[in-house]
């Protein structure tokens, strides 16, 4: 009789042990999955932040230059006007900006379309605006949504 009770008790305890082990495995699996998702999201977020910084750098680089003497040009969402736009590529390892005309720009990867406009305002003042947007190099179409980047910078000059 004692032998039968002992066997039943061992079977029940081993069942609990198996259940607890399975629960621990499930909890650890969920934790590992969450860590992997957080790491992946961090990489995507860093990539998007870099695109935004590149667009800002390209706009600022042009905005600190001399304001053109004549008025004209266009900013995004307007179409580029000849002589009032260029394409910029940022070297990811050095952060240097390379400027290209429409014909010389690379045809693969991503480019930054940089447009500017000068208009007169108020009492003899002039408004200098620079806008940038991330475009596909092959099609020259702006990249929209979460993978795109766009920035506009304005300054008043006399």
C-alpha angles and dihedrals in degrees: 000000000000091000092056093049091049091052092049092049093050091050092051093046092048089052091054090048091052092048092049091048091051091049091051091050090050093050092048091047092053090049093051091047092051091049091051092049092048091050092049092048090049092055092049091046092051090049092052092047089054091053091051092049091049091053091049092048092051092050093046092048090059096037093059092053122090116293111247113254095230128061123242141077132108139250130212128316086033120087117263116268118217111262093015101080143046140172125253131201121193116212103229095210099047103021091229119149119231117196123208135181118235093266097044099046118114118262098217134064125008130323133189113235107212119194130175139190136192120202135167120248136184119323103005096308124134129215117217114195128183123188130184133191134177112249135184107254096219099049101021087225117142115254107235134193127027094340096053131084130204133174137172126196126187134188135175119231134179 
